[in-house]
Every structure is written in structure tokens, then in C-alpha cells.
Amino acid sequence: ADLHQKEAALVCSSCFVANEAALSLFGKLLDNPVIISDAANHASMIEGIRHAKCEKRIFKHDDMEDLERILQEVGPDRPKVVAFESVYSMSGTIGNLKQICALSKKYNAYTFCDEVHAVGMYGQRGAGVLEREGLLGECDVISGTLGKAFGVFGGYIAGSKQFVDCVRSFAPGFIFTTAVPPVVAAGALAAVRHLKGSPVERQLQQLRAKQLKALLTAHGLPVMENPSHIVPVTVGDPVKCKALTDALLFKHQIYLQPINYPTVPRGTERIRITPGPLHSEQDLVRLGKAIAEEWQLLELPQVDTAVATAAMVQVADLYEAQVWAAEAQ
């Protein structure tokens, strides 16, 4: 609660459970509500909205004109919730949080933001993109994970005392399951406290992401551009996507997940990489070489030579001289 500057928070067994439990309750707590959801929202949010058993409207991903059109159609008096994410995990895009919060306030809508792929990694104290943008006070309910940046498992919501108490009292996903073990809770608390005071890990992860994007592009790989720490690389073929990750695992001892339908639309299959602050530059170089080798063997499409050459210059600027000298050889 302190991390997100909210009155209260509630820990669940996972953030899937936290999202489902919180969003499903809006249908029970509000009188004839409508939930307005970003088209790219996570499956856990979609399940929560389904279980709310109320009207739902979907706006085009991060399209503020479409969101405002729906808000106008619903009207200012009907209860409504705008549900969105900060960092979208499959593309690495970051939502227009400032405008979403402003439109929600203008049309008298509650706001629910999933910060799962941002907590610990963005903001002055690691509270996420809302904190970085100075918007913590503009969002009603925030969900996050104790996995990923915080290194254990579990999920949580943070909001008003009344809303959190309603989730505690009425959400089956919270009530009818086992709480996280004390050792996990202690580990999570230690991680949150550490990252609230240490920006070093956040800064280093951003550098590693920037380095990896440049390196993979220099190898001719089609990295999907985005402003976040997530590095998606388009494959565009489900069979070759699985073949690529199998080769990386069994030949190079590197584990990456193939991202295929239904997680992403057909034709947009990809691998997704999230470099961490503990990965070294040598780790990135080894990864880049392995992916590039298997990419060529599978005859996958590559970026224009001019793009790769420009990225090569950026790589030389981003990496330590001795590391890049070894890679250039």
C-alpha cells in the first residue's frame, strides 16, 4: 500500500487471481456498471471482466479517441470502470496512462491499472509507470506481482480501504485458496523494501534492454520497437518459432519461450526476451550469436542491411570496448 501510496493492499496467490478477483467484483458492487477494457489486456483481466457478468466495451489498443467515444456513449452518470495495463508484455508498449486517467476523470469512471510488468522496474521507488508519470493519485486500483522484479511469487491489489475490504470479503479467488507461505511473504517484503531505496537494478536493466535491442538488430533480427525493457523479436511462423526455441535450448542451453497463437494473433509469432540487471554484456553477446545462428539456419526474414549497419554503430557505443572487440572478431 505504501509503495503505491494507497490506503490498503491485499496479497493473493498470484496476480492472475488478484486481477480476476478485483475486476469480477465491480459487477457485484456497482449498479448496472460497464467495464471498458483495452483490447490488448491480459487474459487474467479478461477473465475478471467476464466473471463480473456486466456489460463490457473494448476500445482499440491505447487509442484515446476510441476510448473517449465509448465513454461518451456510456454517459457520465452510469457507473463504469476503465481497465488497462501500463506495460503490455507481448509487445513491450507502454500505455498512455496520463490521457487514460484524464479521460476517466472527465467522464466519471473508475480506473484499474495492471502494473505487473512495471513494478520494481519503473518509478523512483519502483512503484511502476504510474509513479514515473506522477499519476499514482489518479488511479483508483492498481494490481501488481510479487514475481518478476520482486523475485518470489504472488500478486496483489492496492486501492481504497473500502474496495480492498470488499475483495477480501466477497472475492472467491481470494477466499477459497491458500495464502502465500510466510517465507515467500518475507522474501517479497525484503525485495519491495530494497527496490524502494535502490535505483541501481532499474537503471542497469534499462541499459541491458537497450544494449540487447541494438545487438539483435545489428545481427539483422526484426526487433519490435518499444520504449520498455521487453525485447520481442518477430518470427511470424509458429513451427519455426518452436524450432528456434528448441534449438536455443538443446544446442545452446538458452531457454526462451515461443510465443504463438492464441497468446498473440496468427502471423505475429515471436520470441520475447527480458534481460535483467544481473545479465552481463557477455551474456547478451552469447545470446545474440546463438539466436542469429539459428535464425539463419531456419531461413527467417531479416531486417534491411542499412538498419543492421546503423544498429552496429549503436552497439559499439553501448558496450564496453573489450566486450565489443571480442564480438566484432
C-alpha positions as CSV (number, residue, x, y, z in Angstrom):
1,A,0.0,0.0,0.0
2,D,2.8,2.4,0.9
3,L,4.6,1.6,-2.4
4,H,1.6,2.7,-4.4
5,Q,0.5,5.4,-2.0
6,K,-2.9,3.7,-1.4
7,E,-4.9,3.2,1.8
8,A,-4.7,-0.6,1.7
9,A,-3.5,-3.6,-0.2
10,L,-4.3,-7.3,-0.4
11,V,-1.9,-10.1,-1.3
12,C,-3.3,-13.0,-3.4
13,S,-1.7,-16.3,-4.5
14,S,-1.0,-14.8,-8.0
15,C,-1.7,-11.7,-9.9
16,F,-4.0,-13.7,-12.2
17,V,-6.1,-14.3,-9.1
18,A,-5.7,-10.7,-8.0
19,N,-6.9,-9.3,-11.3
20,E,-9.7,-11.8,-11.6
21,A,-10.9,-11.3,-8.1
22,A,-10.8,-7.5,-8.2
23,L,-12.3,-6.9,-11.6
24,S,-15.1,-9.5,-11.1
25,L,-16.3,-7.6,-8.1
26,F,-17.2,-4.5,-10.0
27,G,-20.2,-6.2,-11.4
28,K,-21.4,-7.0,-7.9
29,L,-20.6,-3.7,-6.2
30,L,-21.8,-1.3,-8.8
31,D,-25.4,-0.7,-10.1
32,N,-25.6,-1.7,-13.7
33,P,-21.9,-0.9,-14.5
34,V,-20.0,-1.2,-17.7
35,I,-16.3,-2.2,-17.8
36,I,-14.3,-0.6,-20.6
37,S,-11.2,-2.7,-21.5
38,D,-8.2,-2.1,-23.6
39,A,-8.1,-4.6,-26.5
40,A,-4.6,-5.8,-25.5
41,N,-5.4,-6.5,-21.8
42,H,-4.0,-9.7,-20.2
43,A,-6.0,-12.9,-20.0
44,S,-6.4,-12.5,-16.2
45,M,-8.2,-9.2,-16.7
46,I,-10.4,-10.6,-19.4
47,E,-11.4,-13.4,-17.1
48,G,-12.2,-11.0,-14.3
49,I,-14.3,-8.9,-16.7
50,R,-16.2,-12.0,-17.9
51,H,-16.9,-13.0,-14.3
52,A,-18.2,-9.6,-13.5
53,K,-21.3,-10.5,-15.6
54,C,-21.9,-6.9,-16.6
55,E,-21.7,-5.1,-19.9
56,K,-18.2,-4.7,-21.3
57,R,-16.9,-2.5,-24.0
58,I,-13.5,-2.9,-25.7
59,F,-11.5,0.1,-27.0
60,K,-8.7,-0.2,-29.6
61,H,-5.3,-0.7,-28.0
62,D,-4.2,2.6,-26.5
63,D,-6.5,4.5,-28.8
64,M,-7.6,7.6,-26.9
65,E,-10.2,8.7,-29.5
66,D,-11.9,5.3,-29.4
67,L,-11.8,5.3,-25.5
68,E,-13.4,8.7,-25.4
69,R,-16.0,7.7,-27.9
70,I,-17.1,4.8,-25.7
71,L,-17.0,7.0,-22.6
72,Q,-19.3,9.5,-24.3
73,E,-21.7,6.8,-25.4
74,V,-21.9,5.3,-21.9
75,G,-22.5,8.7,-20.4
76,P,-21.3,10.4,-17.3
77,D,-23.9,9.0,-14.9
78,R,-23.7,5.3,-15.4
79,P,-21.1,3.5,-13.2
80,K,-18.0,2.5,-15.3
81,V,-14.5,1.1,-15.0
82,V,-11.7,1.7,-17.4
83,A,-9.3,-1.3,-17.2
84,F,-5.8,-1.1,-18.8
85,E,-2.2,-2.0,-18.3
86,S,1.0,0.1,-18.0
87,V,3.5,-2.2,-19.8
88,Y,2.0,-4.6,-22.3
89,S,4.0,-7.8,-22.1
90,M,3.7,-9.2,-25.6
91,S,4.7,-6.0,-27.4
92,G,6.5,-4.1,-24.8
93,T,4.4,-1.0,-25.5
94,I,3.5,1.4,-22.7
95,G,0.0,2.8,-22.4
96,N,-0.9,6.5,-22.5
97,L,-1.6,6.5,-18.8
98,K,-1.9,10.2,-18.4
99,Q,-4.6,10.6,-21.0
100,I,-6.4,7.5,-19.9
101,C,-6.6,8.8,-16.3
102,A,-7.6,12.3,-17.6
103,L,-10.4,10.9,-19.7
104,S,-11.6,8.6,-16.9
105,K,-11.8,11.6,-14.6
106,K,-13.6,13.7,-17.2
107,Y,-16.3,11.1,-17.7
108,N,-16.5,10.0,-14.0
109,A,-15.1,6.5,-14.5
110,Y,-13.1,4.3,-12.0
111,T,-9.6,3.3,-13.2
112,F,-8.0,-0.1,-12.8
113,C,-4.3,-0.4,-13.9
114,D,-2.3,-3.6,-14.2
115,E,1.3,-2.8,-13.4
116,V,2.6,-6.4,-13.3
117,H,5.3,-5.8,-15.9
118,A,6.4,-2.5,-14.3
119,V,6.5,-2.8,-10.5
120,G,10.1,-2.8,-9.3
121,M,11.3,-1.7,-12.7
122,Y,9.9,1.8,-13.2
123,G,9.4,4.8,-11.0
124,Q,11.6,6.5,-8.3
125,R,10.7,3.8,-5.8
126,G,9.8,1.0,-8.2
127,A,6.0,1.5,-8.0
128,G,5.7,1.4,-11.7
129,V,4.9,3.6,-14.7
130,L,2.1,5.4,-12.8
131,E,4.7,6.6,-10.3
132,R,7.2,7.6,-13.0
133,E,4.5,9.7,-14.6
134,G,3.3,11.2,-11.3
135,L,-0.1,9.5,-11.6
136,L,-0.4,7.3,-8.5
137,G,-3.1,9.5,-7.1
138,E,-5.1,9.5,-10.4
139,C,-5.7,5.7,-10.5
140,D,-8.2,4.0,-8.2
141,V,-7.0,0.4,-8.2
142,I,-3.5,-0.9,-9.0
143,S,-2.5,-4.6,-9.4
144,G,1.0,-5.9,-9.3
145,T,3.0,-9.1,-8.9
146,L,5.5,-10.3,-6.4
147,G,7.2,-12.4,-9.1
148,K,9.3,-10.8,-11.9
149,A,11.1,-7.9,-10.4
150,F,10.4,-8.8,-6.8
151,G,11.7,-12.4,-7.4
152,V,9.2,-14.6,-5.5
153,F,5.5,-15.3,-6.4
154,G,2.1,-14.0,-5.6
155,G,0.1,-10.9,-6.7
156,Y,-1.7,-8.0,-5.1
157,I,-4.1,-5.2,-5.5
158,A,-3.8,-1.7,-3.9
159,G,-6.6,0.8,-3.5
160,S,-9.0,2.3,-1.0
161,K,-9.7,0.6,2.3
162,Q,-13.3,0.0,1.3
163,F,-12.5,-1.6,-2.1
164,V,-9.8,-3.8,-0.7
165,D,-12.1,-4.9,2.2
166,C,-14.8,-5.8,-0.4
167,V,-12.3,-8.0,-2.3
168,R,-11.2,-9.6,1.0
169,S,-14.8,-10.3,1.9
170,F,-16.5,-11.3,-1.3
171,A,-14.0,-12.5,-4.0
172,P,-13.9,-16.3,-4.2
173,G,-10.5,-16.2,-5.8
174,F,-9.1,-14.7,-2.6
175,I,-11.2,-16.5,-0.1
176,F,-11.1,-20.1,-1.3
177,T,-7.4,-20.7,-1.8
178,T,-4.2,-20.9,0.2
179,A,-2.3,-17.8,1.2
180,V,1.4,-17.3,0.2
181,P,3.7,-19.0,2.7
182,P,5.4,-16.9,5.4
183,V,8.8,-17.4,3.8
184,V,7.5,-16.1,0.5
185,A,5.9,-13.1,2.1
186,A,9.1,-12.3,4.0
187,G,11.1,-12.5,0.7
188,A,8.6,-10.3,-1.1
189,L,8.7,-7.7,1.7
190,A,12.5,-7.6,1.7
191,A,12.6,-7.2,-2.1
192,V,10.0,-4.4,-2.1
193,R,11.9,-2.6,0.6
194,H,15.2,-3.0,-1.2
195,L,13.9,-1.8,-4.6
196,K,12.1,1.2,-3.0
197,G,15.5,2.5,-2.0
198,S,17.8,1.2,-4.8
199,P,17.6,2.5,-8.3
200,V,20.7,0.6,-9.4
201,E,18.8,-2.5,-10.6
202,R,16.3,-0.4,-12.6
203,Q,19.0,1.6,-14.3
204,L,21.0,-1.4,-15.2
205,Q,18.1,-3.3,-16.6
206,Q,17.2,-0.4,-18.8
207,L,20.7,-0.4,-20.1
208,R,20.8,-4.1,-20.8
209,A,17.5,-3.9,-22.7
210,K,18.8,-1.0,-24.8
211,Q,22.0,-3.0,-25.5
212,L,20.2,-6.2,-26.4
213,K,17.8,-4.4,-28.8
214,A,20.7,-2.8,-30.6
215,L,22.7,-6.0,-30.7
216,L,19.9,-8.2,-32.1
217,T,19.1,-5.5,-34.7
218,A,22.8,-5.4,-35.7
219,H,22.5,-9.2,-36.3
220,G,19.7,-8.4,-38.7
221,L,16.9,-9.6,-36.4
222,P,13.4,-7.9,-36.6
223,V,13.2,-6.5,-33.1
224,M,9.8,-4.9,-32.4
225,E,10.3,-1.3,-31.4
226,N,9.0,-0.2,-28.0
227,P,10.0,2.0,-25.1
228,S,10.2,-0.7,-22.4
229,H,12.5,-3.3,-21.1
230,I,10.8,-6.1,-23.1
231,V,12.6,-7.3,-26.2
232,P,10.2,-9.0,-28.7
233,V,11.6,-10.4,-31.9
234,T,9.1,-11.2,-34.7
235,V,9.3,-14.8,-36.2
236,G,6.0,-14.9,-38.0
237,D,5.8,-18.7,-38.2
238,P,4.5,-20.9,-35.4
239,V,6.5,-24.0,-36.4
240,K,9.8,-22.1,-36.9
241,C,9.2,-20.2,-33.7
242,K,9.1,-23.5,-31.7
243,A,12.0,-24.9,-33.7
244,L,14.0,-21.8,-32.9
245,T,13.4,-22.0,-29.1
246,D,14.1,-25.8,-29.2
247,A,17.4,-25.2,-30.9
248,L,18.4,-22.5,-28.4
249,L,17.6,-24.8,-25.5
250,F,19.2,-28.1,-26.8
251,K,22.1,-26.7,-28.7
252,H,23.0,-23.5,-26.8
253,Q,21.4,-24.2,-23.3
254,I,19.4,-21.0,-23.6
255,Y,15.8,-21.1,-22.6
256,L,13.3,-18.8,-24.3
257,Q,9.5,-19.3,-24.7
258,P,7.9,-19.5,-28.2
259,I,5.0,-17.0,-28.2
260,N,2.4,-18.5,-30.6
261,Y,-1.4,-18.3,-31.1
262,P,-3.6,-17.8,-29.0
263,T,-1.2,-15.7,-26.9
264,V,-0.6,-13.5,-30.0
265,P,-2.5,-13.3,-33.3
266,R,-1.6,-15.8,-36.1
267,G,1.2,-14.4,-38.2
268,T,2.8,-12.4,-35.4
269,E,4.5,-15.3,-33.6
270,R,7.6,-14.1,-31.8
271,I,10.2,-14.8,-29.1
272,R,10.2,-12.4,-26.1
273,I,13.3,-11.6,-24.1
274,T,13.5,-9.8,-20.8
275,P,17.1,-9.0,-19.9
276,G,17.8,-8.5,-16.2
277,P,20.3,-6.4,-14.3
278,L,22.3,-9.5,-13.4
279,H,22.9,-10.4,-17.1
280,S,26.4,-9.4,-18.2
281,E,27.3,-7.9,-21.5
282,Q,29.0,-11.3,-22.3
283,D,25.6,-13.0,-21.6
284,L,23.9,-10.7,-24.2
285,V,26.6,-11.3,-26.8
286,R,26.3,-15.1,-26.4
287,L,22.6,-14.8,-26.7
288,G,22.8,-12.7,-29.8
289,K,25.2,-15.0,-31.5
290,A,23.0,-18.1,-30.7
291,I,19.8,-16.5,-32.0
292,A,21.5,-15.2,-35.1
293,E,23.0,-18.6,-35.9
294,E,19.7,-20.4,-35.6
295,W,17.8,-17.6,-37.3
296,Q,19.9,-18.1,-40.5
297,L,19.6,-21.9,-40.4
298,L,15.8,-21.5,-40.3
299,E,15.9,-19.0,-43.1
300,L,13.9,-16.5,-41.2
301,P,13.4,-12.9,-42.6
302,Q,15.9,-10.3,-41.6
303,V,15.9,-6.5,-41.4
304,D,17.4,-4.2,-44.1
305,T,21.2,-4.1,-44.2
306,A,21.2,-0.4,-43.6
307,V,19.2,-0.8,-40.4
308,A,21.5,-3.5,-39.2
309,T,24.6,-1.4,-40.0
310,A,23.2,1.6,-38.1
311,A,22.5,-0.6,-35.1
312,M,26.1,-1.9,-35.3
313,V,27.3,1.6,-34.6
314,Q,24.9,2.0,-31.7
315,V,26.2,-1.4,-30.3
316,A,29.7,-0.1,-30.4
317,D,28.7,2.9,-28.3
318,L,26.7,0.9,-25.8
319,Y,29.0,-1.9,-24.9
320,E,32.3,-1.9,-23.0
321,A,35.2,-1.7,-25.5
322,Q,36.7,-5.0,-24.7
323,V,33.4,-6.9,-24.9
324,W,32.5,-5.4,-28.3
325,A,36.0,-6.0,-29.6
326,A,35.6,-9.7,-28.8
327,E,32.2,-9.7,-30.5
328,A,33.5,-8.0,-33.6
329,Q,36.0,-10.7,-34.1
